[in-house]
């Protein structure tokens, strides 16, 4: 139990205090935890590989597709077309509310970070066209994305968690 608490503390200190990339901290702490717990080196490496591969298998495709959609939106002019339509429907005065709502809806099938990448070109185009500050619309977008990501199953986070622990996804959705 002490080793687990120490590992969690190292993850927090490494990412917050020393600003080391979370992936690197998680990887190093996972290796150290396995070795300090007395696992053979081969088993530690296999466990880390299987864990990472399992998670990537569950959610990796969702993230990759989100990035691809975002790139298409930006390079085809789709973001500008969406921006014009959104502004004509909701008006410039309600842009922050609209970005929050758009984020909330998009984050249901897509991870919130991928959703942000997908919607950033649209957000940039809308804020420029409406004469609003990008930081304000980005915060509204992020809040909408995070709200549904945290509270609405079947977002990718709960799907990944259910897959990791082997839970029945239908029961997870019913439980909320």
C-alpha positions in Angstrom: 0.0 0.0 0.0 2.9 2.3 0.8 4.4 1.7 -2.6 1.2 2.6 -4.3 0.8 5.8 -2.4 4.5 6.7 -3.1 3.9 6.0 -6.8 0.8 8.3 -6.9 2.8 11.0 -5.1 5.7 10.7 -7.7 3.2 11.0 -10.5 1.7 14.2 -9.0 5.1 15.7 -8.2 6.6 14.8 -11.5 3.8 16.4 -13.5 2.9 19.3 -11.4 6.1 20.4 -9.7 8.7 19.4 -12.3 6.5 19.8 -15.4 7.6 16.4 -16.9 5.3 15.1 -19.6 2.6 12.9 -18.0 3.3 10.0 -20.4 6.9 9.9 -19.4 6.1 10.1 -15.7 3.5 7.4 -15.9 5.9 5.1 -17.9 8.8 5.6 -15.5 6.7 5.2 -12.4 5.0 2.1 -13.8 8.4 0.5 -14.4 9.7 1.5 -11.0 6.5 0.2 -9.3 6.8 -3.2 -10.9 10.5 -3.5 -10.1 10.1 -2.4 -6.5 7.1 -4.7 -6.1 9.5 -7.6 -6.8 8.3 -8.4 -10.4 10.9 -9.8 -12.8 12.1 -7.3 -15.4 10.6 -9.2 -18.3 7.2 -9.3 -16.5 7.3 -5.6 -15.8 8.0 -4.7 -19.4 5.3 -7.1 -20.6 2.8 -5.7 -18.2 3.5 -2.1 -19.2 3.4 -3.0 -22.9 0.1 -4.9 -22.5 -1.5 -2.1 -20.4 -0.5 0.6 -22.9 -1.5 -1.5 -25.9 -4.8 -2.4 -24.3 -5.7 1.2 -23.6 -4.5 2.3 -27.0 -6.6 -0.5 -28.6 -9.7 0.8 -26.8 -9.4 4.5 -27.5 -6.6 5.1 -29.9 -8.7 5.0 -33.0 -11.1 7.5 -31.6 -8.3 10.0 -30.9 -6.7 9.5 -34.3 -10.0 10.0 -36.1 -10.7 13.1 -34.2 -7.3 14.6 -35.2 -8.0 13.7 -38.8 -11.4 15.3 -38.8 -9.9 18.5 -37.3 -7.3 18.6 -40.0 -9.9 18.2 -42.7 -12.1 20.9 -41.2 -9.2 23.3 -41.2 -7.7 22.6 -44.6 -11.0 22.3 -46.6 -12.5 25.5 -45.4 -15.2 23.5 -43.6 -14.5 25.4 -40.4 -15.2 28.7 -42.1 -18.5 27.4 -43.6 -19.6 26.1 -40.2 -18.6 29.4 -38.6 -20.8 31.4 -41.0 -23.7 29.1 -40.4 -23.4 29.1 -36.6 -23.2 32.9 -36.5 -26.2 33.3 -38.8 -28.3 31.0 -36.6 -27.3 32.1 -33.1 -25.9 35.6 -33.6 -22.6 37.0 -32.4 -23.8 37.9 -28.9 -24.4 34.3 -27.8 -21.1 32.9 -29.2 -19.8 31.8 -25.9 -23.0 29.8 -25.1 -22.9 28.3 -28.6 -19.3 27.2 -28.2 -20.1 25.6 -24.9 -23.1 23.8 -26.4 -21.2 22.6 -29.4 -18.4 21.3 -27.2 -21.0 19.5 -25.0 -22.5 17.7 -28.0 -19.2 16.9 -29.7 -17.6 15.4 -26.6 -20.2 12.7 -26.3 -18.7 10.5 -29.1 -15.2 12.0 -29.0 -12.6 12.5 -26.2 -12.6 16.1 -25.0 -9.0 16.6 -26.1 -9.7 15.3 -29.6 -12.9 17.4 -29.6 -10.9 20.5 -28.8 -8.5 19.7 -31.7 -11.5 19.1 -34.0 -13.3 22.2 -33.0 -10.3 24.6 -32.6 -10.4 25.7 -36.3 -14.1 26.4 -36.0 -13.6 28.2 -32.7 -10.9 30.3 -34.2 -13.0 31.1 -37.3 -16.0 32.0 -35.2 -14.2 34.2 -32.8 -12.4 36.0 -35.6 -15.6 36.5 -37.6 -17.6 37.7 -34.5 -14.7 39.9 -33.2 -14.5 38.0 -29.9 -11.4 37.1 -28.0 -10.2 33.6 -28.8 -9.4 32.9 -25.1 -13.0 33.5 -24.1 -14.5 31.2 -26.7 -11.8 28.6 -26.1 -12.7 28.5 -22.4 -16.4 28.2 -23.2 -15.6 25.4 -25.7 -13.4 23.6 -23.2 -16.1 23.8 -20.4 -18.7 22.3 -22.7 -16.3 19.5 -23.8 -15.3 18.7 -20.3 -18.8 18.7 -18.9 -20.1 16.0 -21.2 -16.8 14.1 -21.1 -17.1 13.8 -17.3 -20.8 13.3 -16.9 -22.3 11.7 -20.0 -21.8 8.0 -20.8 -21.0 6.6 -23.3 -18.1 9.1 -23.8 -14.7 7.5 -24.6 -13.5 7.8 -21.0 -16.1 5.6 -19.4 -15.9 3.2 -22.3 -12.1 2.9 -21.8 -12.6 2.5 -18.0 -15.2 -0.2 -18.6 -12.9 -2.0 -21.0 -10.0 -1.9 -18.6 -11.9 -3.3 -15.7 -13.9 -5.7 -17.8 -17.3 -4.1 -16.8 -20.4 -4.6 -18.8 -20.8 -1.4 -20.9 -24.6 -1.5 -20.8 -24.6 -1.6 -17.0 -22.1 1.2 -16.9 -24.3 3.3 -19.1 -27.4 2.5 -17.0 -25.6 3.3 -13.8 -24.5 6.7 -15.2 
